[in-house]
Amino acid sequence: MGASDLLLVPARPEHVDFWRSLRAEAAARRYVDTEEDTPETLVKRILETSSLEEPRAKGFRWFVRYGDAWVGTVSARDVSREHGRAQLGYMMAEAYHGRGLGSRAVGMMLERLFSLPFLQRVWLTTLSENLGSQGVARKLGFTMEGTLRGHSLLRGERKDQQYWGLLRAEWESRQRG
């Protein structure tokens, strides 16, 4: 399949069953607390997202389609026009790990987000042991800005959390060349 076979589709409530199954996979549960996932809570999260054209949007979510299959989700939340920033998240189905689809999907999301004139910075967090997510960040030009030791609690265990950042100027420089 070619590059055009990877699509970002705006989130809709009918995606909730796929999202629940994605979040239930062992690979996702290793790094994300999914204990509170109910269809109602996930639909609420979908309905709280907006289109890029919405001037007061606080978040965006797309589902990732590859050919005929749903393969993941990408999102931006805590969007601040005042500070020109947003926090990114992404999750890919385990069967599609290691194929570069996560990097491509996040890159497509970054293209859309940086079309917003106010956006100057995006950031994401990963657990220190999540090497796949760190690979996505590195491949797209993010800089690891620091590690907060024991910052997260996942199923009763303290975890170190890394913060990664990408500035508009860095993204644009990579796009030029």
LOPA-125142 format. One record per residue: residue number from 1; residue in one letter; x, y, z of N, C-alpha, C in turn. Coordinates in nm, 3 decimals. Layout:
<recs>
+-----+------+---------+---------+---------+---------+---------+---------+---------+---------+---------+
| pos | code |    n.px |    n.py |    n.pz |   ca.px |   ca.py |   ca.pz |    c.px |    c.py |    c.pz |
+-----+------+---------+---------+---------+---------+---------+---------+---------+---------+---------+
| NUM |    A |       X |       Y |       Z |       X |       Y |       Z |       X |       Y |       Z |
...
+-----+------+---------+---------+---------+---------+---------+---------+---------+---------+---------+
</recs>
This chain:
<recs>
+-----+------+---------+---------+---------+---------+---------+---------+---------+---------+---------+
| pos | code |    n.px |    n.py |    n.pz |   ca.px |   ca.py |   ca.pz |    c.px |    c.py |    c.pz |
+-----+------+---------+---------+---------+---------+---------+---------+---------+---------+---------+
|   1 |    M |   0.085 |  -0.119 |   0.000 |   0.000 |   0.000 |   0.000 |   0.088 |   0.124 |   0.000 |
|   2 |    G |   0.040 |   0.229 |  -0.062 |   0.115 |   0.352 |  -0.073 |   0.080 |   0.451 |   0.036 |
|   3 |    A |   0.147 |   0.566 |   0.032 |   0.126 |   0.669 |   0.133 |  -0.017 |   0.718 |   0.137 |
|   4 |    S |  -0.084 |   0.718 |   0.022 |  -0.221 |   0.768 |   0.018 |  -0.320 |   0.671 |   0.081 |
|   5 |    D |  -0.274 |   0.551 |   0.115 |  -0.363 |   0.454 |   0.180 |  -0.377 |   0.477 |   0.329 |
|   6 |    L |  -0.302 |   0.571 |   0.385 |  -0.312 |   0.605 |   0.526 |  -0.395 |   0.733 |   0.537 |
|   7 |    L |  -0.503 |   0.725 |   0.611 |  -0.596 |   0.838 |   0.623 |  -0.621 |   0.873 |   0.768 |
|   8 |    L |  -0.641 |   1.001 |   0.795 |  -0.689 |   1.046 |   0.925 |  -0.836 |   1.083 |   0.907 |
|   9 |    V |  -0.922 |   1.019 |   0.984 |  -1.067 |   1.038 |   0.974 |  -1.114 |   1.105 |   1.102 |
|  10 |    P |  -1.184 |   1.219 |   1.093 |  -1.232 |   1.284 |   1.215 |  -1.313 |   1.186 |   1.302 |
|  11 |    A |  -1.287 |   1.193 |   1.432 |  -1.352 |   1.102 |   1.526 |  -1.502 |   1.124 |   1.529 |
|  12 |    R |  -1.573 |   1.012 |   1.535 |  -1.719 |   1.014 |   1.547 |  -1.758 |   0.906 |   1.648 |
|  13 |    P |  -1.874 |   0.919 |   1.710 |  -1.917 |   0.820 |   1.809 |  -1.917 |   0.676 |   1.757 |
|  14 |    E |  -1.940 |   0.656 |   1.628 |  -1.941 |   0.519 |   1.576 |  -1.803 |   0.453 |   1.578 |
|  15 |    H |  -1.697 |   0.529 |   1.609 |  -1.563 |   0.472 |   1.621 |  -1.536 |   0.412 |   1.759 |
|  16 |    V |  -1.629 |   0.428 |   1.851 |  -1.603 |   0.392 |   1.991 |  -1.571 |   0.243 |   2.008 |
|  17 |    D |  -1.634 |   0.154 |   1.934 |  -1.605 |   0.011 |   1.950 |  -1.461 |  -0.020 |   1.909 |
|  18 |    F |  -1.416 |   0.039 |   1.798 |  -1.276 |   0.020 |   1.759 |  -1.184 |   0.075 |   1.867 |
|  19 |    W |  -1.213 |   0.195 |   1.916 |  -1.127 |   0.259 |   2.015 |  -1.118 |   0.174 |   2.142 |
|  20 |    R |  -1.230 |   0.121 |   2.186 |  -1.230 |   0.033 |   2.304 |  -1.144 |  -0.090 |   2.279 |
|  21 |    S |  -1.157 |  -0.152 |   2.163 |  -1.077 |  -0.271 |   2.135 |  -0.928 |  -0.236 |   2.127 |
|  22 |    L |  -0.896 |  -0.120 |   2.070 |  -0.757 |  -0.074 |   2.062 |  -0.700 |  -0.055 |   2.202 |
|  23 |    R |  -0.775 |   0.009 |   2.288 |  -0.729 |   0.036 |   2.425 |  -0.723 |  -0.090 |   2.511 |
|  24 |    A |  -0.791 |  -0.195 |   2.469 |  -0.791 |  -0.321 |   2.545 |  -0.672 |  -0.410 |   2.509 |
|  25 |    E |  -0.601 |  -0.379 |   2.402 |  -0.487 |  -0.461 |   2.360 |  -0.377 |  -0.456 |   2.466 |
|  26 |    A |  -0.306 |  -0.567 |   2.478 |  -0.198 |  -0.577 |   2.577 |  -0.094 |  -0.467 |   2.557 |
|  27 |    A |  -0.060 |  -0.436 |   2.432 |   0.041 |  -0.333 |   2.405 |  -0.004 |  -0.197 |   2.458 |
|  28 |    A |  -0.132 |  -0.166 |   2.445 |  -0.183 |  -0.037 |   2.496 |  -0.187 |  -0.038 |   2.648 |
|  29 |    R |  -0.233 |  -0.146 |   2.706 |  -0.247 |  -0.154 |   2.851 |  -0.113 |  -0.148 |   2.923 |
|  30 |    R |  -0.005 |  -0.181 |   2.853 |   0.128 |  -0.170 |   2.914 |   0.161 |  -0.026 |   2.951 |
|  31 |    Y |   0.107 |   0.070 |   2.874 |   0.149 |   0.209 |   2.890 |   0.036 |   0.306 |   2.925 |
|  32 |    V |  -0.089 |   0.261 |   2.917 |  -0.203 |   0.351 |   2.937 |  -0.302 |   0.285 |   3.034 |
|  33 |    D |  -0.352 |   0.364 |   3.127 |  -0.455 |   0.314 |   3.218 |  -0.588 |   0.315 |   3.143 |
|  34 |    T |  -0.641 |   0.198 |   3.119 |  -0.767 |   0.188 |   3.044 |  -0.879 |   0.132 |   3.131 |
|  35 |    E |  -0.859 |   0.131 |   3.262 |  -0.956 |   0.073 |   3.354 |  -1.092 |   0.143 |   3.348 |
|  36 |    E |  -1.094 |   0.271 |   3.322 |  -1.219 |   0.348 |   3.324 |  -1.289 |   0.352 |   3.189 |
|  37 |    D |  -1.239 |   0.279 |   3.091 |  -1.298 |   0.281 |   2.958 |  -1.437 |   0.219 |   2.959 |
|  38 |    T |  -1.535 |   0.301 |   2.930 |  -1.670 |   0.252 |   2.903 |  -1.711 |   0.316 |   2.772 |
|  39 |    P |  -1.806 |   0.259 |   2.703 |  -1.850 |   0.325 |   2.579 |  -1.892 |   0.470 |   2.605 |
|  40 |    E |  -1.956 |   0.494 |   2.716 |  -2.005 |   0.630 |   2.747 |  -1.891 |   0.728 |   2.768 |
|  41 |    T |  -1.787 |   0.687 |   2.842 |  -1.676 |   0.781 |   2.867 |  -1.599 |   0.809 |   2.738 |
|  42 |    L |  -1.582 |   0.708 |   2.654 |  -1.509 |   0.731 |   2.529 |  -1.590 |   0.813 |   2.430 |
|  43 |    V |  -1.720 |   0.791 |   2.422 |  -1.805 |   0.875 |   2.335 |  -1.799 |   1.019 |   2.384 |
|  44 |    K |  -1.803 |   1.040 |   2.515 |  -1.793 |   1.177 |   2.569 |  -1.662 |   1.242 |   2.526 |
|  45 |    R |  -1.552 |   1.168 |   2.531 |  -1.424 |   1.222 |   2.489 |  -1.425 |   1.255 |   2.339 |
|  46 |    I |  -1.488 |   1.172 |   2.260 |  -1.499 |   1.200 |   2.116 |  -1.580 |   1.326 |   2.093 |
|  47 |    L |  -1.692 |   1.340 |   2.163 |  -1.779 |   1.456 |   2.144 |  -1.717 |   1.587 |   2.194 |
|  48 |    E |  -1.617 |   1.577 |   2.281 |  -1.548 |   1.696 |   2.330 |  -1.445 |   1.749 |   2.232 |
|  49 |    T |  -1.416 |   1.673 |   2.127 |  -1.319 |   1.718 |   2.027 |  -1.391 |   1.798 |   1.919 |
|  50 |    S |  -1.314 |   1.873 |   1.843 |  -1.369 |   1.964 |   1.743 |  -1.297 |   1.948 |   1.610 |
|  51 |    S |  -1.345 |   2.023 |   1.514 |  -1.274 |   2.032 |   1.386 |  -1.171 |   2.144 |   1.396 |
|  52 |    L |  -1.074 |   2.142 |   1.306 |  -0.970 |   2.246 |   1.307 |  -1.028 |   2.385 |   1.285 |
|  53 |    E |  -1.143 |   2.392 |   1.221 |  -1.204 |   2.522 |   1.191 |  -1.273 |   2.585 |   1.312 |
|  54 |    E |  -1.298 |   2.509 |   1.416 |  -1.368 |   2.559 |   1.534 |  -1.274 |   2.652 |   1.612 |
|  55 |    P |  -1.309 |   2.782 |   1.623 |  -1.216 |   2.878 |   1.684 |  -1.193 |   2.859 |   1.835 |
|  56 |    R |  -1.281 |   2.790 |   1.903 |  -1.263 |   2.771 |   2.048 |  -1.231 |   2.626 |   2.084 |
|  57 |    A |  -1.189 |   2.550 |   1.989 |  -1.161 |   2.407 |   2.012 |  -1.052 |   2.390 |   2.117 |
|  58 |    K |  -1.071 |   2.293 |   2.202 |  -0.972 |   2.257 |   2.304 |  -0.904 |   2.124 |   2.273 |
|  59 |    G |  -0.956 |   2.053 |   2.170 |  -0.897 |   1.926 |   2.136 |  -0.944 |   1.873 |   2.003 |
|  60 |    F |  -0.862 |   1.785 |   1.945 |  -0.890 |   1.724 |   1.816 |  -0.858 |   1.575 |   1.825 |
|  61 |    R |  -0.933 |   1.493 |   1.754 |  -0.903 |   1.350 |   1.748 |  -0.938 |   1.298 |   1.610 |
|  62 |    W |  -0.850 |   1.215 |   1.559 |  -0.872 |   1.146 |   1.434 |  -0.849 |   0.997 |   1.456 |
|  63 |    F |  -0.919 |   0.915 |   1.380 |  -0.890 |   0.773 |   1.378 |  -0.812 |   0.744 |   1.250 |
|  64 |    V |  -0.721 |   0.650 |   1.259 |  -0.627 |   0.621 |   1.151 |  -0.676 |   0.498 |   1.076 |
|  65 |    R |  -0.688 |   0.516 |   0.945 |  -0.732 |   0.407 |   0.858 |  -0.619 |   0.376 |   0.761 |
|  66 |    Y |  -0.590 |   0.247 |   0.746 |  -0.487 |   0.202 |   0.653 |  -0.553 |   0.099 |   0.562 |
|  67 |    G |  -0.573 |   0.137 |   0.436 |  -0.648 |   0.051 |   0.346 |  -0.789 |   0.035 |   0.398 |
|  68 |    D |  -0.829 |  -0.089 |   0.423 |  -0.964 |  -0.118 |   0.472 |  -0.971 |  -0.135 |   0.623 |
|  69 |    A |  -0.861 |  -0.110 |   0.694 |  -0.857 |  -0.139 |   0.838 |  -0.839 |  -0.012 |   0.921 |
|  70 |    W |  -0.907 |  -0.009 |   1.036 |  -0.880 |   0.093 |   1.138 |  -0.757 |   0.046 |   1.213 |
|  71 |    V |  -0.657 |   0.133 |   1.226 |  -0.530 |   0.090 |   1.285 |  -0.484 |   0.173 |   1.403 |
|  72 |    G |  -0.549 |   0.286 |   1.432 |  -0.504 |   0.367 |   1.545 |  -0.582 |   0.495 |   1.561 |
|  73 |    T |  -0.531 |   0.577 |   1.650 |  -0.590 |   0.708 |   1.676 |  -0.479 |   0.806 |   1.708 |
|  74 |    V |  -0.498 |   0.931 |   1.670 |  -0.408 |   1.041 |   1.704 |  -0.492 |   1.156 |   1.757 |
|  75 |    S |  -0.435 |   1.233 |   1.850 |  -0.515 |   1.339 |   1.910 |  -0.427 |   1.455 |   1.956 |
|  76 |    A |  -0.492 |   1.568 |   1.973 |  -0.432 |   1.685 |   2.036 |  -0.531 |   1.733 |   2.140 |
|  77 |    R |  -0.482 |   1.756 |   2.260 |  -0.570 |   1.804 |   2.367 |  -0.501 |   1.918 |   2.440 |
|  78 |    D |  -0.574 |   1.976 |   2.532 |  -0.522 |   2.091 |   2.607 |  -0.469 |   2.198 |   2.511 |
|  79 |    V |  -0.543 |   2.220 |   2.404 |  -0.506 |   2.320 |   2.305 |  -0.523 |   2.459 |   2.368 |
|  80 |    S |  -0.416 |   2.537 |   2.366 |  -0.419 |   2.671 |   2.422 |  -0.382 |   2.772 |   2.314 |
|  81 |    R |  -0.478 |   2.853 |   2.275 |  -0.449 |   2.959 |   2.180 |  -0.363 |   3.066 |   2.245 |
|  82 |    E |  -0.390 |   3.093 |   2.371 |  -0.313 |   3.196 |   2.443 |  -0.164 |   3.162 |   2.447 |
|  83 |    H |  -0.132 |   3.036 |   2.475 |   0.008 |   2.995 |   2.486 |   0.061 |   2.933 |   2.358 |
|  84 |    G |  -0.026 |   2.909 |   2.260 |   0.017 |   2.854 |   2.132 |   0.070 |   2.713 |   2.140 |
|  85 |    R |   0.000 |   2.628 |   2.217 |   0.051 |   2.493 |   2.235 |  -0.061 |   2.390 |   2.243 |
|  86 |    A |  -0.021 |   2.264 |   2.228 |  -0.114 |   2.152 |   2.239 |  -0.035 |   2.027 |   2.277 |
|  87 |    Q |  -0.103 |   1.937 |   2.348 |  -0.043 |   1.809 |   2.386 |  -0.092 |   1.700 |   2.292 |
|  88 |    L |   0.001 |   1.620 |   2.241 |  -0.033 |   1.514 |   2.146 |  -0.045 |   1.379 |   2.216 |
|  89 |    G |  -0.126 |   1.294 |   2.154 |  -0.135 |   1.154 |   2.196 |  -0.156 |   1.068 |   2.073 |
|  90 |    Y |  -0.116 |   0.943 |   2.082 |  -0.136 |   0.851 |   1.971 |  -0.130 |   0.708 |   2.023 |
|  91 |    M |  -0.199 |   0.622 |   1.949 |  -0.203 |   0.481 |   1.983 |  -0.229 |   0.404 |   1.855 |
|  92 |    M |  -0.148 |   0.302 |   1.832 |  -0.164 |   0.219 |   1.713 |  -0.193 |   0.076 |   1.755 |
|  93 |    A |  -0.273 |   0.007 |   1.674 |  -0.303 |  -0.133 |   1.699 |  -0.174 |  -0.214 |   1.696 |
|  94 |    E |  -0.164 |  -0.308 |   1.786 |  -0.042 |  -0.387 |   1.801 |  -0.001 |  -0.457 |   1.672 |
|  95 |    A |  -0.098 |  -0.502 |   1.595 |  -0.067 |  -0.572 |   1.469 |   0.005 |  -0.483 |   1.369 |
|  96 |    Y |   0.001 |  -0.352 |   1.390 |   0.062 |  -0.258 |   1.296 |   0.187 |  -0.191 |   1.353 |
|  97 |    H |   0.232 |  -0.232 |   1.472 |   0.355 |  -0.176 |   1.529 |   0.474 |  -0.211 |   1.440 |
|  98 |    G |   0.571 |  -0.121 |   1.435 |   0.695 |  -0.148 |   1.364 |   0.689 |  -0.128 |   1.215 |
|  99 |    R |   0.579 |  -0.075 |   1.163 |   0.566 |  -0.053 |   1.018 |   0.582 |   0.094 |   0.979 |
| 100 |    G |   0.604 |   0.180 |   1.075 |   0.616 |   0.323 |   1.046 |   0.483 |   0.394 |   1.033 |
| 101 |    L |   0.373 |   0.325 |   1.053 |   0.242 |   0.387 |   1.037 |   0.215 |   0.490 |   1.146 |
| 102 |    G |   0.260 |   0.462 |   1.268 |   0.241 |   0.558 |   1.377 |   0.312 |   0.689 |   1.347 |
| 103 |    S |   0.436 |   0.680 |   1.302 |   0.512 |   0.801 |   1.267 |   0.443 |   0.876 |   1.154 |
| 104 |    R |   0.396 |   0.803 |   1.054 |   0.328 |   0.869 |   0.942 |   0.199 |   0.936 |   0.987 |
| 105 |    A |   0.122 |   0.867 |   1.071 |  -0.005 |   0.924 |   1.118 |   0.018 |   1.047 |   1.204 |
| 106 |    V |   0.116 |   1.041 |   1.294 |   0.145 |   1.157 |   1.379 |   0.199 |   1.271 |   1.291 |
| 107 |    G |   0.281 |   1.238 |   1.191 |   0.329 |   1.341 |   1.099 |   0.215 |   1.408 |   1.024 |
| 108 |    M |   0.116 |   1.329 |   0.981 |  -0.001 |   1.387 |   0.914 |  -0.079 |   1.478 |   1.009 |
| 109 |    M |  -0.089 |   1.436 |   1.136 |  -0.157 |   1.520 |   1.233 |  -0.080 |   1.650 |   1.254 |
| 110 |    L |   0.052 |   1.641 |   1.263 |   0.133 |   1.762 |   1.281 |   0.115 |   1.859 |   1.165 |
| 111 |    E |   0.108 |   1.808 |   1.042 |   0.083 |   1.895 |   0.927 |  -0.047 |   1.973 |   0.947 |
| 112 |    R |  -0.150 |   1.904 |   0.992 |  -0.279 |   1.971 |   1.014 |  -0.271 |   2.070 |   1.129 |
| 113 |    L |  -0.210 |   2.028 |   1.238 |  -0.205 |   2.117 |   1.355 |  -0.123 |   2.242 |   1.327 |
| 114 |    F |  -0.010 |   2.227 |   1.260 |   0.073 |   2.344 |   1.233 |   0.014 |   2.433 |   1.123 |
| 115 |    S |  -0.099 |   2.393 |   1.066 |  -0.172 |   2.485 |   0.978 |  -0.247 |   2.590 |   1.060 |
| 116 |    L |  -0.259 |   2.567 |   1.190 |  -0.323 |   2.664 |   1.280 |  -0.222 |   2.774 |   1.310 |
| 117 |    P |  -0.250 |   2.898 |   1.273 |  -0.149 |   3.004 |   1.286 |  -0.101 |   3.028 |   1.428 |
| 118 |    F |  -0.185 |   3.003 |   1.527 |  -0.147 |   3.031 |   1.666 |  -0.054 |   2.926 |   1.725 |
| 119 |    L |  -0.050 |   2.807 |   1.667 |   0.023 |   2.696 |   1.728 |   0.173 |   2.712 |   1.708 |
| 120 |    Q |   0.247 |   2.718 |   1.819 |   0.392 |   2.736 |   1.815 |   0.468 |   2.619 |   1.873 |
| 121 |    R |   0.397 |   2.533 |   1.948 |   0.465 |   2.423 |   2.018 |   0.367 |   2.308 |   2.040 |
| 122 |    V |   0.417 |   2.188 |   2.022 |   0.341 |   2.069 |   2.061 |   0.432 |   1.987 |   2.152 |
| 123 |    W |   0.369 |   1.912 |   2.239 |   0.446 |   1.825 |   2.327 |   0.371 |   1.695 |   2.348 |
| 124 |    L |   0.448 |   1.596 |   2.391 |   0.389 |   1.467 |   2.423 |   0.465 |   1.408 |   2.539 |
| 125 |    T |   0.403 |   1.310 |   2.603 |   0.469 |   1.239 |   2.712 |   0.472 |   1.091 |   2.679 |
| 126 |    T |   0.576 |   1.026 |   2.727 |   0.586 |   0.880 |   2.717 |   0.638 |   0.827 |   2.849 |
| 127 |    L |   0.603 |   0.705 |   2.880 |   0.668 |   0.640 |   2.992 |   0.810 |   0.605 |   2.949 |
| 128 |    S |   0.902 |   0.607 |   3.042 |   1.044 |   0.584 |   3.008 |   1.067 |   0.451 |   2.939 |
| 129 |    E |   0.983 |   0.350 |   2.968 |   1.004 |   0.219 |   2.904 |   0.934 |   0.206 |   2.769 |
| 130 |    N |   0.862 |   0.308 |   2.724 |   0.789 |   0.299 |   2.598 |   0.879 |   0.340 |   2.482 |
| 131 |    L |   0.964 |   0.248 |   2.442 |   1.064 |   0.276 |   2.338 |   1.001 |   0.303 |   2.202 |
| 132 |    G |   0.890 |   0.237 |   2.171 |   0.823 |   0.260 |   2.043 |   0.774 |   0.403 |   2.030 |
| 133 |    S |   0.712 |   0.454 |   2.134 |   0.662 |   0.592 |   2.131 |   0.777 |   0.692 |   2.124 |
| 134 |    Q |   0.885 |   0.662 |   2.193 |   1.003 |   0.749 |   2.186 |   1.060 |   0.750 |   2.044 |
| 135 |    G |   1.054 |   0.635 |   1.976 |   1.101 |   0.629 |   1.838 |   1.019 |   0.717 |   1.746 |
| 136 |    V |   0.886 |   0.718 |   1.766 |   0.799 |   0.807 |   1.688 |   0.840 |   0.952 |   1.711 |
| 137 |    A |   0.859 |   0.989 |   1.838 |   0.895 |   1.127 |   1.870 |   1.028 |   1.166 |   1.805 |
| 138 |    R |   1.127 |   1.081 |   1.817 |   1.258 |   1.111 |   1.758 |   1.249 |   1.124 |   1.606 |
| 139 |    K |   1.180 |   1.030 |   1.544 |   1.170 |   1.029 |   1.397 |   1.107 |   1.158 |   1.345 |
| 140 |    L |   1.014 |   1.217 |   1.422 |   0.945 |   1.339 |   1.379 |   1.013 |   1.467 |   1.425 |
| 141 |    G |   1.128 |   1.456 |   1.492 |   1.205 |   1.575 |   1.528 |   1.180 |   1.630 |   1.666 |
| 142 |    F |   1.108 |   1.558 |   1.750 |   1.086 |   1.603 |   1.887 |   1.217 |   1.594 |   1.965 |
| 143 |    T |   1.231 |   1.680 |   2.065 |   1.345 |   1.680 |   2.155 |   1.297 |   1.632 |   2.292 |
| 144 |    M |   1.371 |   1.538 |   2.350 |   1.338 |   1.495 |   2.485 |   1.382 |   1.606 |   2.580 |
| 145 |    E |   1.284 |   1.664 |   2.649 |   1.310 |   1.782 |   2.732 |   1.333 |   1.749 |   2.878 |
| 146 |    G |   1.295 |   1.631 |   2.918 |   1.320 |   1.594 |   3.057 |   1.242 |   1.472 |   3.099 |
| 147 |    T |   1.282 |   1.419 |   3.213 |   1.215 |   1.303 |   3.272 |   1.170 |   1.341 |   3.412 |
| 148 |    L |   1.044 |   1.319 |   3.439 |   0.991 |   1.338 |   3.574 |   0.987 |   1.201 |   3.640 |
| 149 |    R |   1.074 |   1.184 |   3.738 |   1.088 |   1.055 |   3.804 |   0.966 |   1.025 |   3.891 |
| 150 |    G |   0.916 |   0.902 |   3.879 |   0.802 |   0.859 |   3.959 |   0.679 |   0.943 |   3.941 |
| 151 |    H |   0.663 |   1.004 |   3.824 |   0.557 |   1.102 |   3.800 |   0.419 |   1.040 |   3.777 |
| 152 |    S |   0.415 |   0.920 |   3.721 |   0.288 |   0.858 |   3.687 |   0.265 |   0.733 |   3.770 |
| 153 |    L |   0.139 |   0.704 |   3.790 |   0.101 |   0.582 |   3.859 |   0.022 |   0.497 |   3.762 |
| 154 |    L |   0.070 |   0.377 |   3.733 |   0.005 |   0.285 |   3.640 |  -0.015 |   0.153 |   3.712 |
| 155 |    R |  -0.142 |   0.121 |   3.736 |  -0.178 |  -0.002 |   3.808 |  -0.096 |  -0.019 |   3.936 |
| 156 |    G |  -0.087 |   0.089 |   4.013 |  -0.023 |   0.084 |   4.144 |   0.128 |   0.096 |   4.143 |
| 157 |    E |   0.189 |   0.111 |   4.027 |   0.335 |   0.119 |   4.017 |   0.377 |   0.258 |   3.969 |
| 158 |    R |   0.472 |   0.319 |   4.039 |   0.525 |   0.450 |   4.000 |   0.609 |   0.435 |   3.875 |
| 159 |    K |   0.590 |   0.527 |   3.780 |   0.661 |   0.523 |   3.652 |   0.725 |   0.659 |   3.624 |
| 160 |    D |   0.842 |   0.655 |   3.562 |   0.905 |   0.779 |   3.514 |   0.837 |   0.820 |   3.385 |
| 161 |    Q |   0.818 |   0.950 |   3.368 |   0.751 |   1.001 |   3.249 |   0.842 |   1.101 |   3.179 |
| 162 |    Q |   0.860 |   1.080 |   3.049 |   0.942 |   1.170 |   2.968 |   0.854 |   1.274 |   2.900 |
| 163 |    Y |   0.907 |   1.394 |   2.886 |   0.840 |   1.503 |   2.813 |   0.922 |   1.532 |   2.688 |
| 164 |    W |   0.852 |   1.538 |   2.575 |   0.913 |   1.564 |   2.445 |   0.846 |   1.687 |   2.384 |
| 165 |    G |   0.922 |   1.775 |   2.321 |   0.865 |   1.895 |   2.261 |   0.911 |   1.916 |   2.118 |
| 166 |    L |   0.826 |   1.984 |   2.042 |   0.856 |   2.021 |   1.903 |   0.803 |   2.161 |   1.879 |
| 167 |    L |   0.890 |   2.250 |   1.834 |   0.852 |   2.388 |   1.803 |   0.815 |   2.401 |   1.656 |
| 168 |    R |   0.728 |   2.496 |   1.628 |   0.688 |   2.522 |   1.489 |   0.810 |   2.539 |   1.398 |
| 169 |    A |   0.906 |   2.620 |   1.441 |   1.024 |   2.647 |   1.357 |   1.100 |   2.518 |   1.327 |
| 170 |    E |   1.107 |   2.427 |   1.423 |   1.175 |   2.299 |   1.401 |   1.097 |   2.214 |   1.299 |
| 171 |    W |   0.965 |   2.210 |   1.314 |   0.882 |   2.135 |   1.219 |   0.896 |   2.192 |   1.079 |
| 172 |    E |   0.885 |   2.324 |   1.066 |   0.894 |   2.387 |   0.934 |   1.031 |   2.364 |   0.871 |
| 173 |    S |   1.136 |   2.369 |   0.951 |   1.271 |   2.347 |   0.900 |   1.284 |   2.203 |   0.845 |
| 174 |    R |   1.228 |   2.106 |   0.914 |   1.231 |   1.967 |   0.867 |   1.150 |   1.950 |   0.739 |
| 175 |    Q |   1.041 |   2.024 |   0.726 |   0.957 |   2.013 |   0.606 |   1.026 |   2.072 |   0.484 |
| 176 |    R |   1.106 |   2.177 |   0.507 |   1.179 |   2.240 |   0.395 |   1.297 |   2.154 |   0.352 |
| 177 |    G |   1.346 |   2.074 |   0.448 |   1.451 |   2.004 |   0.410 |   1.556 |   1.924 |   0.426 |
+-----+------+---------+---------+---------+---------+---------+---------+---------+---------+---------+
</recs>
